Amino acid sequence: MLDINFIREHPDLVKEGMKNKGENDISVVDQVLAKDEEWRELITGIDNLRARSNAKAKEIGNLMGQGKKDEAQALIKETGDNKKKIKELEDQVRLVSDERDELLYRIPNVPDPSVPVGSTPDDNIVDKTAGTILERDWRVPHWEITDEKGWIDFERGVKVTGAGFPFYVGKMARLQRALINFFLNEAVEDGYTELQAPYFVNENSARGTGQIPDKEDMMYTVPRDGFFAIPTAEVPVTNFHRDEIFNEKDMPVRYAAYTPCWRREAGSYGKDVRGLNRLHQFDKVELVKIVHPDNSDNELESLREYAEGLIEKLGLGYRTLLMCTGDMGFTQTKKYDLEVWSPGQERWLEVSSCSNFGSFQARRMQLRYRNEKGKTEMLHTLNGSGLALPRIVAALVETYQTESGDVRVPEVLQPFMGTDSI
């Protein structure tokens, strides 16, 4: 969430940010400020009553010392009444504070000034294009290849669970495992600490990273236990240090975690969801950074460069997009999307998002550091896919496909596969 002090000082900037992110109802900003004013008036009332009670306490002592018990008793009654009023006001403060927080949760992060203003994917900026963009005379999408070879079984996935839950068979399952091991090894060699995270989180964790109240419809739930199946390892990993205070010298903290991910993808349909393009369950290696506020811009660029490096090592053509305000998301202040070229479909497929959240998530999680003066301040959080597997697999199958229908294995994956082709 945003700092209430920031909203007080820059209400028009917050409203403009909401509009640029496609939020139609910006009245929540005024509602927050009104609730905040009510909260401050209550705090002032409590402070005044306490100050009056303290002054009366001294006066009571003087009166008792002078033997004026009747006058002292009147003041004692008054201070007693003040204590009751203070208790009532404190209850109101807690209620109003909760109401203010619920409104704050509805306000998205403010886009960084470097983010282009726009409302559709057409407004995103192509920051970089690299690698070989293959255009073949023969064009076979990955779902035809994997179906013919029996490598991915979508039909049995539907039978066992439902659409979007495929089986990977034989060497295709091994390719999945090879990619996971490759991505994790690369991350650890780059200095990330590997975590094995829970696959389910509670409501506080989902709220901490901004999945609620915003993306409830996208998550699978376990109502009996109050759990959410994770849509990404970002949620458990970023919450790993929730309610903790770091020393400034301990920054930055970097984690890598492999997990399966679950997303309902409500409303997704059409040709763009065929094959591995959009699944309800998929595998991903996630990278999370917890950094000093002064360094988060540079950390985002290094995160983007690292993810680009993984794609380059796999030999895939790709492009990097700087996402516009309307295509960025509720929680991000700046975001890059990395897309690989799918020669079988002749289209771009997103395989990574690298995002800077500023202090937005940290404030929800009370994730702080202690500066040199001993004062606690909010940290900044970032994350990126390093990488998501389904569309990487799709691009690999289509890029390294031979005319005979076999698929060559990229050199960096051969040690994990034990073969140079499938």
DOBARO-293644 format. One record per residue (C-alpha): residue in one letter; x, y, z. Coordinates in steps of 0.1 Angstrom, whole numbers, plus 5000, padded with zeros to 4 digits. Layout:
<lovexs>
rest  X  Y  Z
A  X  Y  Z;
...
</lovexs>
This chain:
<lovexs>
rest  X  Y  Z
M  5000  5000  5000;
L  5010  5036  4997;
D  5022  5057  5026;
I  4994  5078  5039;
N  5017  5107  5043;
F  5025  5105  5006;
I  4988  5105  4998;
R  4982  5135  5020;
E  5010  5154  5003;
H  5003  5143  4967;
P  4966  5134  4963;
D  4965  5146  4927;
L  4995  5126  4918;
V  4979  5094  4933;
K  4947  5101  4914;
E  4966  5106  4881;
G  4984  5074  4887;
M  4951  5055  4892;
K  4937  5070  4860;
N  4968  5060  4841;
K  4965  5024  4854;
G  4929  5023  4842;
E  4912  5027  4875;
N  4879  5044  4869;
D  4869  5051  4905;
I  4894  5075  4920;
S  4870  5087  4947;
V  4887  5062  4971;
V  4916  5087  4975;
D  4892  5113  4989;
Q  4876  5086  5011;
V  4910  5077  5025;
L  4918  5114  5032;
A  4884  5119  5049;
K  4889  5088  5070;
D  4925  5099  5078;
E  4912  5133  5089;
E  4887  5115  5112;
W  4915  5094  5126;
R  4937  5124  5133;
E  4909  5142  5150;
L  4904  5112  5173;
I  4941  5111  5181;
T  4941  5148  5189;
G  4911  5143  5212;
I  4929  5115  5230;
D  4961  5136  5234;
N  4941  5165  5248;
L  4923  5143  5273;
R  4955  5128  5284;
A  4972  5161  5288;
R  4942  5174  5308;
S  4943  5143  5330;
N  4980  5147  5337;
A  4975  5183  5346;
K  4946  5174  5369;
A  4966  5147  5386;
K  4992  5173  5397;
E  4964  5196  5409;
I  4948  5167  5428;
G  4981  5161  5446;
N  4983  5198  5456;
L  4947  5199  5468;
M  4952  5167  5489;
G  4984  5182  5504;
Q  4963  5213  5514;
G  4936  5191  5529;
K  4910  5201  5503;
K  4896  5166  5499;
D  4862  5176  5485;
E  4878  5197  5457;
A  4903  5168  5451;
Q  4875  5143  5449;
A  4857  5164  5422;
L  4888  5163  5401;
I  4893  5126  5407;
K  4859  5120  5393;
E  4866  5142  5363;
T  4899  5123  5356;
G  4880  5090  5359;
D  4854  5102  5334;
N  4883  5113  5311;
K  4898  5078  5313;
K  4865  5063  5302;
K  4863  5088  5273;
I  4899  5079  5263;
K  4890  5042  5263;
E  4860  5049  5241;
L  4881  5071  5217;
E  4908  5044  5215;
D  4882  5019  5204;
Q  4871  5043  5178;
V  4907  5049  5166;
R  4912  5012  5160;
L  4879  5010  5141;
V  4887  5040  5120;
S  4923  5029  5114;
D  4910  4995  5101;
E  4885  5013  5078;
R  4913  5036  5065;
D  4936  5006  5058;
E  4908  4988  5039;
L  4905  5019  5017;
L  4943  5021  5013;
Y  4944  4985  5000;
R  4922  4996  4971;
I  4947  5022  4959;
P  4973  5009  4933;
N  5010  5017  4933;
V  5020  5050  4916;
P  5038  5044  4882;
D  5074  5055  4880;
P  5079  5087  4860;
S  5099  5067  4834;
V  5069  5044  4827;
P  5050  5053  4794;
V  5014  5063  4798;
G  4991  5041  4779;
S  4960  5019  4781;
T  4967  4989  4758;
P  4996  4965  4749;
D  5002  4987  4718;
D  5014  5014  4742;
N  5042  4993  4756;
I  5077  5002  4744;
V  5100  4977  4728;
D  5132  4983  4748;
K  5153  4956  4731;
T  5151  4928  4705;
A  5178  4902  4704;
G  5186  4867  4691;
T  5175  4851  4659;
I  5139  4856  4649;
L  5132  4824  4628;
E  5108  4825  4600;
R  5104  4791  4584;
D  5087  4779  4552;
W  5073  4750  4572;
R  5054  4761  4603;
V  5043  4736  4629;
P  5031  4748  4664;
H  5043  4730  4694;
W  5010  4713  4703;
E  5010  4695  4670;
I  5046  4682  4675;
T  5041  4672  4711;
D  5008  4655  4703;
E  5022  4635  4674;
K  5052  4624  4695;
G  5031  4617  4726;
W  5052  4641  4747;
I  5024  4661  4763;
D  4990  4646  4770;
F  4963  4673  4773;
E  4934  4649  4769;
R  4943  4627  4799;
G  4950  4659  4819;
V  4914  4669  4812;
K  4902  4635  4823;
V  4922  4635  4855;
T  4917  4672  4865;
G  4905  4696  4838;
A  4916  4718  4809;
G  4949  4735  4815;
F  4964  4706  4836;
P  4985  4686  4811;
F  5007  4655  4816;
Y  5044  4658  4805;
V  5055  4623  4793;
G  5090  4607  4790;
K  5117  4630  4777;
M  5094  4660  4778;
A  5090  4656  4815;
R  5128  4653  4817;
L  5131  4685  4797;
Q  5110  4702  4823;
R  5133  4689  4851;
A  5164  4700  4831;
L  5151  4735  4827;
I  5143  4738  4864;
N  5177  4725  4874;
F  5194  4748  4849;
F  5175  4779  4861;
L  5182  4771  4897;
N  5219  4764  4892;
E  5223  4797  4872;
A  5206  4816  4900;
V  5227  4801  4928;
E  5259  4807  4908;
D  5248  4844  4904;
G  5245  4847  4942;
Y  5208  4840  4949;
T  5200  4819  4979;
E  5178  4790  4970;
L  5146  4784  4989;
Q  5121  4756  4988;
A  5088  4774  4996;
P  5053  4763  5007;
Y  5028  4758  4978;
F  4999  4773  4999;
V  4997  4806  5017;
N  4973  4822  5042;
E  4954  4854  5037;
N  4979  4877  5053;
S  5006  4865  5028;
A  4983  4870  4998;
R  4975  4905  5011;
G  5011  4912  5017;
T  5022  4909  4981;
G  4990  4924  4967;
Q  4971  4894  4954;
I  4942  4905  4976;
P  4922  4926  4974;
D  4929  4926  4936;
K  4933  4891  4921;
E  4911  4869  4943;
D  4893  4855  4911;
M  4927  4844  4897;
M  4936  4822  4926;
Y  4926  4787  4936;
T  4914  4785  4972;
V  4912  4759  5000;
P  4882  4774  5020;
R  4883  4748  5048;
D  4918  4758  5058;
G  4918  4794  5046;
F  4946  4788  5022;
F  4954  4800  4987;
A  4973  4779  4962;
I  5002  4801  4951;
P  4999  4818  4917;
T  5037  4824  4919;
A  5066  4818  4943;
E  5067  4856  4948;
V  5040  4853  4974;
P  5056  4829  4999;
V  5092  4840  4992;
T  5085  4878  4996;
N  5065  4871  5028;
F  5094  4850  5042;
H  5106  4881  5061;
R  5072  4897  5068;
D  5072  4918  5101;
E  5110  4917  5103;
I  5136  4945  5106;
F  5169  4942  5087;
N  5202  4960  5094;
E  5211  4983  5066;
K  5244  4964  5060;
D  5225  4932  5053;
M  5211  4946  5020;
P  5204  4933  4994;
V  5187  4899  5000;
R  5182  4877  4970;
Y  5162  4845  4967;
A  5155  4819  4940;
A  5127  4793  4943;
Y  5112  4767  4921;
T  5075  4760  4926;
P  5045  4748  4906;
C  5020  4777  4902;
W  4983  4777  4900;
R  4961  4803  4883;
R  4924  4801  4874;
E  4930  4824  4843;
A  4892  4832  4844;
G  4880  4845  4811;
S  4909  4832  4790;
Y  4899  4816  4757;
G  4906  4815  4720;
K  4936  4807  4699;
D  4961  4824  4723;
V  4955  4797  4750;
R  4962  4767  4728;
G  4988  4741  4739;
L  5012  4755  4765;
N  5003  4791  4759;
R  4981  4794  4790;
L  4978  4768  4817;
H  4961  4765  4851;
Q  4991  4747  4866;
F  5027  4754  4854;
D  5063  4754  4867;
K  5084  4785  4873;
V  5116  4796  4889;
E  5111  4829  4907;
L  5136  4855  4917;
V  5129  4879  4946;
K  5150  4908  4958;
I  5147  4928  4990;
V  5168  4959  4987;
H  5177  4993  5001;
P  5153  5020  4986;
D  5182  5039  4970;
N  5192  5009  4950;
S  5159  4995  4937;
D  5161  5011  4902;
N  5195  4996  4895;
E  5184  4963  4910;
L  5155  4962  4885;
E  5178  4967  4856;
S  5202  4940  4868;
L  5172  4916  4873;
R  5161  4923  4837;
E  5196  4917  4823;
Y  5199  4884  4843;
A  5166  4871  4829;
E  5176  4882  4794;
G  5209  4863  4798;
L  5190  4830  4805;
I  5170  4834  4773;
E  5202  4841  4754;
K  5219  4810  4768;
L  5189  4789  4755;
G  5195  4804  4721;
L  5160  4819  4717;
G  5150  4851  4699;
Y  5134  4875  4723;
R  5124  4911  4730;
T  5121  4932  4761;
L  5091  4955  4767;
L  5088  4984  4790;
M  5052  4981  4801;
C  5029  5011  4799;
T  5008  5023  4829;
G  4976  5005  4818;
D  4993  4972  4811;
M  5015  4970  4842;
G  4995  4958  4871;
F  4981  4970  4905;
T  5012  4966  4926;
Q  5041  4975  4903;
T  5057  5009  4900;
K  5078  4997  4869;
K  5078  4965  4850;
Y  5095  4948  4821;
D  5081  4919  4802;
L  5104  4895  4783;
E  5089  4877  4753;
V  5104  4848  4733;
W  5097  4843  4696;
S  5075  4814  4687;
P  5083  4804  4651;
G  5056  4778  4650;
Q  5029  4803  4659;
E  5047  4834  4645;
R  5040  4854  4676;
W  5056  4865  4709;
L  5052  4846  4741;
E  5058  4862  4775;
V  5082  4842  4797;
S  5092  4866  4824;
S  5080  4898  4841;
C  5106  4918  4861;
S  5090  4942  4885;
N  5099  4969  4910;
F  5072  4974  4937;
G  5091  5002  4956;
S  5078  5001  4992;
F  5043  4991  4982;
Q  5045  4954  4992;
A  5070  4961  5021;
R  5045  4985  5038;
R  5018  4958  5037;
M  5042  4933  5052;
Q  5060  4958  5075;
L  5092  4947  5060;
R  5118  4973  5072;
Y  5154  4981  5078;
R  5172  5001  5105;
N  5193  5029  5091;
E  5225  5043  5105;
K  5206  5067  5128;
G  5186  5038  5142;
K  5154  5048  5125;
T  5133  5021  5108;
E  5123  5026  5072;
M  5105  5005  5045;
L  5126  4984  5022;
H  5119  4979  4985;
T  5109  4946  4969;
L  5114  4933  4934;
N  5108  4900  4916;
G  5111  4884  4882;
S  5106  4851  4865;
G  5138  4833  4859;
L  5120  4817  4840;
A  5085  4804  4835;
L  5086  4770  4818;
P  5055  4764  4796;
R  5062  4790  4769;
I  5099  4784  4771;
V  5092  4748  4763;
A  5068  4758  4735;
A  5095  4781  4720;
L  5122  4755  4724;
V  5102  4728  4707;
E  5093  4751  4678;
T  5128  4767  4675;
Y  5149  4735  4677;
Q  5124  4714  4657;
T  5139  4695  4627;
E  5121  4687  4595;
S  5120  4651  4607;
G  5100  4662  4637;
D  5128  4656  4663;
V  5139  4685  4686;
R  5175  4694  4692;
V  5184  4701  4729;
P  5202  4735  4735;
E  5238  4729  4746;
V  5233  4743  4781;
L  5206  4718  4788;
Q  5224  4687  4774;
P  5243  4680  4807;
F  5209  4678  4825;
M  5192  4658  4797;
G  5220  4634  4789;
T  5212  4637  4752;
D  5215  4663  4724;
S  5181  4656  4709;
I  5145  4644  4717;
</lovexs>
